Amino acid sequence: MKILTLHSDYITFEPKKKALKNAEEVEAKPKTVKECLVVLTAVEKRDEANAEAIVKRLAKEVSDIAGQVKTENIVLYPYAHLSSNLALPDKAAQIMKDAEKELSKKFKVTRAPFGWYKSFEVKCKGHPLSELSREFGAEGKEEAKEEELSKEARESLLKTMSKTKMSAERSKEGLKSNVELGRELDLYTVNEIIGSGLPLLTPKGATIRRELERFIVDEELKRGYGYTVTPIMAKSDLYKISGHWQHYKEFMFSLNVGNEVFALRPMTCPFQFVIYKSKIRSYKDLPIRYAEISNLFRNEKSGELMGLTRLRQFTLADAHIICRPDQLEDEFEKVIDLVKYVMKTLDIKDIWYRFSKWDPKNKEKYIDNPKAWETSQKSMKKILDKLKMKYVEAENEAAFYGPKLDIQYKNIFGKEDTLITVQIDFALPEKFDLTYVGEDSKSCRPIVIHRSSIGCLERTMAYILEKTQGSLPLWLSPVQVKVITINDRNIPFAKDVFSKLKEKGIRAELNEDAETISKKVRDAQLEKANYIVTIGDKEVEKKKLAVRTRAGEVKFDVDVDDFVKSLINEIEKRD
């Protein structure tokens, strides 16, 4: 089941026309409910087998949210657009009726009629909890074993599994999105059986991500970072200490394990702070730079999910620098130097810097410590001005624990998003009681810089794909060289060339199919291969190559060893 709840000043809906022949009979007139929680609901195929349990789970989820927003009025509104795997109408209608009955034990419930086309007008309140999405199954019910699935259920699941929904509009300039490029270049796929915001990277897509990861790990190791490996989940106690549970819970995935509550991590910082606290630290030990390629999980709203840009599971090149206050300025400058190096290497342009500040009026979003906020924001502004960085200031965009510098960009559709962020944290060192022994042997409080360097690997992939329209630089390209033959006589030499390329770590593919040379070349061009090596009788006779670049330039009689050396040189330079 999928629901979207809207804490609203009011909703007015009116049945217009029956969408189903056997739709329940209702009076076709407008109905208004004020000060209510509107629950847009999609009953799914998987809910049919456990109707009783799903009703109780729906009642629990709605009750929890209604308690948080403090409302007594519930509006159950059938909303099929939340899912493409809907239950049968009669099953869904009965579940909605049963949910109304269950919720009526605690709330005043209004149920919009099932099976009707309806017009509606809703005024959402607009606070942090006013729009929440949930997706769940029947809690407490064991999943049916494979052999217990009915033939119809199995066929339905397999049919869904075989469907790939990867279509997106192009920009006004005709540019392709990372969704379309991902499909055309076989980089990733999405599937309803897996879930929204959880893309599956193919070997080609994983190659791009792997190269980005290797690049940043090697660079950060050179710059004095120590790499950690921490769990993807922890007990809720950890997040209560950090404040994520209080300020960020709605975006976290939690699960019950025995009598304990765990949550998948939305950030890495609490885990690395526990490592820091595992021993006594001296002022001589600082700065300590912890880095990690972290799998993170955030319960983004379904309407916000998009390709590789916004996900529910993503990979962040995360790091936390724990330093003395007198080291803050120098460490911040080093972070900016790293970020600028990354952007230059990846040819990231058309970005701008946003100095994201708190809003003192927003008590729900931010830690309430005005003095610390003012001090940390002044420190960041001083550093930015010293570096002569051009930036815009934005209130109410800070992290809940401190101000940040965001590197902003716009995608091909003009939507603004954050690529990389650097934050100064005054709050969590105190919450976790991070200390070090000072030069005077007294206990001192460090300060923390949270930062990414290359950002979320998937989002950075999306940026590069859309910027290059899939024509990636050689070092990132999944198919660097395509070797194609003109006839079967050329296959043995082509295989020798292919083997030599692979031995040197070149990502090459061999096309020896019985197709025309023009089709083979065309296919290689569509794959965005950087170089196309054509081998015919002349090349076999001379033991040379005919090499076509992606730009269409062709060179004949190219020495095999010289070609390999030039590829290695180009890859190492990351041109």
N, C-alpha and C positions, 0 to 999 in steps of 0.2 A: 504494500500500500504506500502511496505517496500523498503527502498533504502539504499545503502551504497555508500558514495561519497569518491572518491580518488583524492586528488589534486596531479597531476602527471606531471612529466617532459614530458612523452609521453605515448601513448597507440598505439599499432599496433594490428589490428585484421584482420582475414581472414575467410570469409565464406567457409566452407568445404563441407557440405552436407545438403540437406534439412531434417529437423526434422519433418516437417509437409507437407502433400501433397499440400496444398494450400498456402505454404509459398510464400511471395512476391519474384518476380524475381529480382535478383541482379547479378552483375558481380562478379564472385568468384576470387577476387584478393586482396592482402593485402592493407590495408589502415592505414596510420599513422596520428595521430593528436598530435601536440606538445603543451606544456604549457596549460594544459586543466584540467577541472574538470570532471572526469569520474563518471557517475551516474549509478551504477548497480541497476536495477529496477525490482521489482516483483509486478505485478498487481494481486490483490487478488479478490476472489469471492465477497467480500463485496463492492468492488469498482464498480462493474458492474451497480448497480442501480443508482449511482450518478456520472456517467462518466464525465460530464461537470465540476462538482464541484471538483472532484478528480484531474482533469487536472490543474485547477487553483491552487489547494493546492500544487501539485507537483511543478508547476512553481514558487510559492512563496518560498517553502523550498529551491529549487535549487538556486533561485535568492539570497536569504539571505546568503547561504553558499558561492556562487560565489563572492558575495560582500566582505565577510570576507577574502577570500583568494586572492581576486583581480585578477580574471581571466575573460577573455572574451569568451573563448572557452568551450563549453559544449559537452560532448559525452554521449548520451543516449544509454545505453547498457542493453537490456533485460537479466535478470539474474534470472531464475526461482528458483535457489537453495536457495534463501532467504526465501522462504515460501513453505509450503506443502498444502496450501489452495488457489490454483491459480484460476484466472478467466478463462473463456473459451477463447481459443486462438484468435478467431476473435474479441472478445471484448477487450482483452488485446492489440492486434495489433493496433486497432483503437485508444485506449487511448494513446499509444506510439506515433502514428502519430499526434494526436491532441496536445500532449505535445510538440512535436518538433515544431509545428506551433506556439504555444503560446510562447515558449521560444525564438523563432527566432525573436521576436519583440525587444529583448534586447541583444541577444547573437548570436555568430556564433555557430550553432548547427550541430553536426554530429550524425546521428542515426544509430546504428548498426542494421542490418536486423533482423526481427522477424521470428522465425520458422526455424532457421538454426543452425546446429552444427558449432561452430566457435572456432578457436584457437586464443588466444590473449596473448600479452606480455605487461605489464604495469610497469612503474617505478614510484613508489610513492615517493613524496618528503620527507616525514618523519618528518614534524614539528607537533606541537600539534593539528592543525586543519586539517591535511592531510587525516585523516580517521575519518569520522563521519557517524553514522547510524541514521536513522529516521524511525519511524513507525507512520502512521497517517491514518485518515479517511477523509471523505469529510467535510471540515470545513464549518460551516454555514448551514449545512443541518440537519434537525431534524432526529433523529433516527426513523426508521419505527416502528410503534406500532406493538405489537405482532400479533394483528388480521389482520394487513396489510401484513404480511409476506406471500409470496407465499408458496404453499405446498412444492415445490422443495427446496426453500431457507430454510424453517423450517427443512426439513428432512436432508439437508446438514449440518446445524448447529448442530442438535441433533446427527448426526453421528460423527461429529468432537468432540462434547462434550463427547461422549462415548469412544473416543480413548485416551489411555494413552501411551505417549512415554517416557518410563523410561528404557532405555537400555544403557549399557556402557561396554566398554572392561574391562577385569580384568588386574591387573598388571602382570609384568613378573613373579612374585612369585605366581600368581594365587589368589591374594587378591581381594576381592570384593570392589567396590567403594560405596560411600554413596548412589548413585543412585540405584544400584542393591539392596543394603540392605534396602533402603527405600521402594522399591517395595515389596520385599519378606516379610518384617516384618510389612507391612501396616503402615508405619510411615508418608509418605507424597505422594502426587500425583501432577503431572503437567498436564496442559491442554491448548491447543491452544486457546480455547475460553477465558481463563483467561489472557494468555500472557506469553511470555518467562521471566524467572527470577522471577516468582511469584508463588512459590510452595504453595500447600494447605496442611497444616498439619492435619492429621487425629487425633482422640482422643489419639491414642498411641503416635504419634509424638509430639503432643501438651503436653503430660505428661512429656516427656524428657525436652522440653524447659521450662515448668513450674517449674520443679525441679531445673534446673540450675538458673532460675530467682530467685526463693525463696532463694536458697543458697547464691547468691551474694548480694541480697538486705539485708538479715539478717546480713551478715558479714559486709557490708559497714555501716549499721546503728550502729553496735557495734563500728566501727572505726571513728565515728563522722561525717558521711555524712548526709546531709539533702536532702531528695528526693523532686524533683519538678515534675510537670506535665505541659508540654508546648504544644502548637499547632503543628500539623504536617505541617502547611503551614504558609506563611507570605507574605506580599507585597514585591515586588522586592527591595524596598527602604532599607529594613533591610539588604539584601544580598549585596547591593551596599556599605553600610557602612562597612561591614565586609571584602569586597573584593572578596567574593565568586562569585558575579555576573561578576566581571572582570576576575577572574582567574579560575573559575570552572563552568561557565555557560553551557558549552557543556555537562556536566554531570548532569545537573539539569532538572527537569520536570517543565515547566512553563505553566500557563494557564491564559487566559483573563477572568476577572470578571468585567462586566460593562466596565468602562473606566480605570480600574486598572489592573496591571499585578501582579499575585501571583506566587509563586513557592513552590513546596513541598520541605521540608527541607532536605539537604544532611548532615547537622551537627546540633547539639543542642546548640553549644556555643553562637551564637548570642542571642538566647532566654533567656538563663540564665544570660547573661550580662545585659539584660534589667531588669531582676529581681533585680540584684545587684544595678543597677542605680535607683531603685525605692525609695531609701532613702539614707540619708547621712551615710557614714560608717566611723568608727574610727579605728585607729591602733589597739585598743583593740578588735575589732570585728574579726580581721583577725587571722588565715586563715579562710575563708569560703569555705566549700566543698559542692558544688552542685552536686548531682547525679541524674540520670534518666535512666529508661529502655526505650529507644527511638526507635520509628519506623522511619527509615530513608529511603530516596529514592535517588537512583543514576542511571542515564541513562547509564548503562554499555553497551558496544558493544555486539551485539547478539552473536558474536563468542567467547566472554569471559565467557558467562553465563554457569554455570555448577552446577547441583544438588543443594545442600545447601551451596556450597562453595562461589559462586559469584552470587549475586542476584540484582534485581532492587529495591526490598523492603526488608529490613532486620532489625533486632532488635539489637541495640548496648547497652551494659552496659556502658553508657557514664558518664563522670564526669569532672568537671572543678574546680580546686582549685585556688582560688584567694588569694594571700598571699603577705606579705611584702618581699622585696628582701632578708632581713636577714633570712627569714623563708624558702626560696627556697630549700636549701640543705636538711634540715630536712624533709620537705614535700615530696621531691622527694624520699628520702630514705624510707619513709613510704609507698609510692606508690609501690616501688620495693618490699618491704616486703609483701604487699598485693598480688601482682602479683605472687610472689614465693609461697605464701600460697595456692593460687588458683591452680597453676600448680601442687603442691604436692597433693592437695585433688583430683584433676581430673586425677592424674597420667599422666600428660603431660610431655613427655620426648623427646629426640631427637630434641631439639630446639637450636637455637643460637641467640645471640643478635647482632643487626645491628645498629650502630651509623649512622643515616641517615643525611647527610649534604646537604647544598645547592650547586648549581653550579653558581658562580658569572657571568658566561657567558650567562646563561639562563635568560634573562631579562623578557621574556614573562611569565615564570612559577612562579617566586619569587618576593616578595616585594623588591624593590630596596633600601636597607638600609645596605650597607656593614659593617658599624661599629657595628650596632645592631646584625647582623649575626655573626660576629666574637666574640662579647662579649658573646652571648647566647651559641654558640658552645663551647667556652672555659669553660663556666660554666657547661655545661653538661658533657664534658670530665673530668673535675675535679671531679665531683660527681661519675662518673662511675669508675674512677681510684681509688678514695677513697674506694669505695665498693669492689674493686678488682674484678670487673666483666670483663670477657673475652668477647671481642666484635670485630667485623670487621667494618671498616669505609667504607661508600658508598656515593660518591658524587651524586648530582642530585636526591636524594631520599627523601629529606625533605618535610614537608608540606610547602605550599606557604608562611606561616607566621612564621616558625621557625623550628629548628632542632628537631629530634625525635629519640627515642630508640624503635626499632621494634623487637618484638619477632618473629623470622622467623621459618618456618618448611617446610618440603616437604611432599606432599601427596603421596599416594601409587604409583602414576605414576612418581614421582620424580620432580613434578612441585613445585617451591618455592612460598610461599605466606606468608602473615603477619597474625599472630593470635591475637596479642595484641600490642598496641602501647602507648607510653608515650611521650608527646611533651612539650617543653618549648616555650612559646609564648611571644615574645617581642612586636609584632605589634598590635594585636587586642586591648590590654588595651589602647593603644594610639588612635586607630581608634574610639573606643567607648567612649573615654575620661573617662575611669574608674579611680576613685580617692578614696582616703581615707584621713581623717584628721590625720596628724602625731602627734607625741608627742609634737612637737613645735607649734602645731595648724596650720601648713601650709599644703597646699594640696600636696599629694604625689601620685605617680603612682605605683599601685601594679603590680605584675607579675603573669602570669597564667600558670598553668600546665593543659594541656588537657590529659586525660588518659582514657583508658579502663582497666578493671580488669580481665574480663573473655572473652573480645572480643565480636565479633558478635555472638549472641547465636546460630544462624543457622550454622555458620562456625565451631564453637566449637563443635556443635552436629556432624557435618560431620567428624571432626577430631576424636572424641571419637568413633563414629560408625566404622570408618575404622580401627582405632587402635585395637578395641576389636572384630572387625568383627561381631558386633551385640550382643556379649555376655556382656551386660552391668552389672555394679555392681548393687547390690540390690536396692540402694536408687534411681537410675536413671531408673531402668527397668520398662517398661509399664506393663508387666505381671510378678509380683513378685512370685506368687504362682498359680499353676494350680491344681484344685481339680478335680479328675476323679473317676468315679464309675465303678465297675466291672459288676454289674447287677442292676435291678430296685429296688431290696430289700434294696440296700445300699443308695438310694437317700435321704431319710429323714435325716439320720445322716450326709450325705455329705452336705446337705443344712444347717444343724446346724453349721458345721465346717466353711462353706463358710461365713455364717452370722457373726460368731465371728471374722473372719479375716477382713471382711469389717468394722465391728464396730470399730476395732482398727486401721483403716486407711490403712490396707494392700491392695495392688492392687491385687485382686484375681479374677480368673475366674473359673466357674464350668462347666465341661463337663459331662452331664448326658445322652448324646446321646446313642442310641442303636448300638454301634460299638464295635469292638474287643478292648480289653485293649491294645494290642500292637499298634494299630492304634492311639488310644488316646494318649499314651505315645509318639509315634513318632511325632504326631502333636504338642504336648507341647514342645518337643525338638526343632522342627523347629521354633517355636515361641520364642525360647531362654528364656523360663521361668526359673527363678532361682531355683525354687523348684517345684517338682511334688508330690502331695499328692494323693496316691492311697487308695481307700476305698473299701474293700470287706467285706465278711461275718465275718471274724476274727476281723477286725477293728471295725465293728459295735458291735460285742459281747463284746469286751474288752474296747470299747470307746477310742481306741488309733489310732494312725496314722502310715502309712508306708510312709516315706519321702525319695524321691530320689533327690539328688542334681544335678545341671547341669553337674557336672563332672562325674556323674554316680554312686556315692556312695549312698547306700540305708541303711536306719535305720528303724527298726521295733519297734512297741510298744512305739511310741513317744507320750508323754502326750501333749494334745492339748494346754493347757495353757503355758507349757514350750516352745512349738514350737513358739507360738505367742510372748512370751517374747524374745526369741532368735532373731526373725525377727526384732522386734523393736530395740533391742540393735545393731544389724548389720546395720540397716538403720541409726540410730543416729550417729554411728561411721563413716559412709560413707566409709566403707572398700571396 
